[in-house]
């Protein structure tokens, strides 16, 4: 019985997706975007250029294109925020972006993890 339920659910989902696809195909903005894409692909084929070549050309025209591409392709994440810890016993200050800091680890061994965490500013 479970298979028949699964079948009908998937059939209903397919019908729903077919309706959404039909609506998208009638959208004039999408049609214009697809036409543009096809023309760009035709130009790339005509001049024997790759997408990478096109991006290099666009980066020469507008440098912000190169920056956006580099961010997307490297997969780097945002830097962690800088945290400042001040030891009330010694007055020593440690600034770090990560938790695995030599001095912090020494403090944690001596005064405990919770105590050191409470020193964060």
N, C-alpha and C positions, 0 to 999 in steps of 0.2 A: 504494500500500500504506500510505503514511503516513496517509492520510485515514481508512482503516478502523481503524487503531490508535487514532487520535485519537477516532474515533466511539465505540469500545468503552470507552476510558478515561473519556470524558465520560458515557457511559451508566452506567458503574459508579459514578462520582462522584454522579450524580443519584440513583441507588438508595440510596447511602450517606446522602446528605443527606435523602432522603425518610424513611429510618428514624430519623435524628436528629430531624427535625421531628415525626414521630409520637410519639417519646418526650417531646419538649418539650410537645406538646399534651396529654399525659396528666399532666404535672406539676401538682400542686395549687397550688403556690406561684405558678407562672406564671399559672394560671387566675385566682387571686385578684388578682394584679397587673393582668391584663387587664380583669377586672371593675371594679377600682378606676379604671383609666384611662378606661374607658367611662363610668363614673358621673361622673367629673370633667369629661369632655368634654360630657356631657349637661347638667351644671350650668352650664358655661361658655356653652353654647348657650342655655339657658333664661334666663340673666341677661345675655346678650349681652356676654360678657367675653372678652378675648384672653388668651393665656398670659402676656403681659407684665403685664396687669392682675392676674392671679392671683399672679404673683411679687411685685408691689408690695404686695399684701395680706399675703402670707406674710412679706415683709420687715418690715412694720409689726408683725407678731406676734413674729417671731424675727429680730433684726438679722443673725444669722449667715447667713441665707439670702441677703441682699443682698450680703454680702462674697463668698460662694462664687460667686454669679452674675457679679459684676464680674470676678473673677479668670478665670473661664472665657471670658467674652465679649471681654475686651480682648486676649487672646493674648500678654500680657507674659511674658517669661521671667524666671528668677531672676537677681539681680544677680551680676555677676562678683565673685570674691573680691578683697579689697583686697591689693595687693602693695606691699611696701616695698623700695626700692632704696637702698643706701647706697654712695656713691662713695668708695672708699678713698683716692683722690688728694686730694679736696677736703673730704671729710667731709660733703658735702651729702646730704640725705635727700629722696627723692621717694616719695610715696604715690599710687598710681593703681589704677584698676580695669581700665584698658585699656592696650594697648601703644603707642598712638599719642600719646605725651606729648611736648611740645616739648623739655623738658630731656632726657628719655631719648633722643630722636632726636639731639640734639646730642652726647650722650655716645657714642652708637653710631657717629656719624661720626668722633669723635675717638679712641675706644678700641676700637671693634669690637663687633659684635652679641653674640658669645659672651662677651666680657669683661663687658659690661653685664648680660647674663642671669645670670652667676655672682654678681652683686652682690645678687640678689634674696634677701630674708630670709623 
